[in-house]
Amino acid sequence: MVMSDGSEQNCYLFVAPGTRVSDTLNDERPFMPLERMDGTISIIHKSAIQKVDPVESLSVQPATDPYDILNVDSDATDQQVHDAYRRAVAQVHPDRVQTMGLPREFLELANKRSALINDAFNKIKRQRAAGKSELSN
């Protein structure tokens, strides 16, 4: 995708099942959610899009490592992990998505992504707690 400032973005565009990309780009909504290659979601104004070069649907394997999901290194401090969690969940919080007036499909995607982020954060907390208890034994 080429933006109006000339920059290029490699991202996934959310298109409802049975909908063409051109229909999504030209519907009445002024904003559009995009998923970046690192899994973060950005909401951009459609007027910022200059050109879209669609590629065939890709079978993308979602990140399964909890640190990848939160976009943080495994050696990050507990505070850095917590901050990354807060940033990630704020981007896709269902309340935020709902206030944008996006279709139901986007709210469902946000709910799934929020659950994935929460699960990743809980896994990291459990792993770190188990590691600390092993050290004290």
Secondary structure, 3 states (H helix, E strand, C coil): CEECCCCECCEEECCCCCCCHHHHHCCCCCEEEEEECCCCEEEEEHHHEEECCCCCCCCCCCCCCHHHHHCCCCCCCHHHHHHHHHHHHHHHCHHHHHHCCCCHHHHHHHHHHHHHHHHHHHHHHHHHHHHHHHHHC
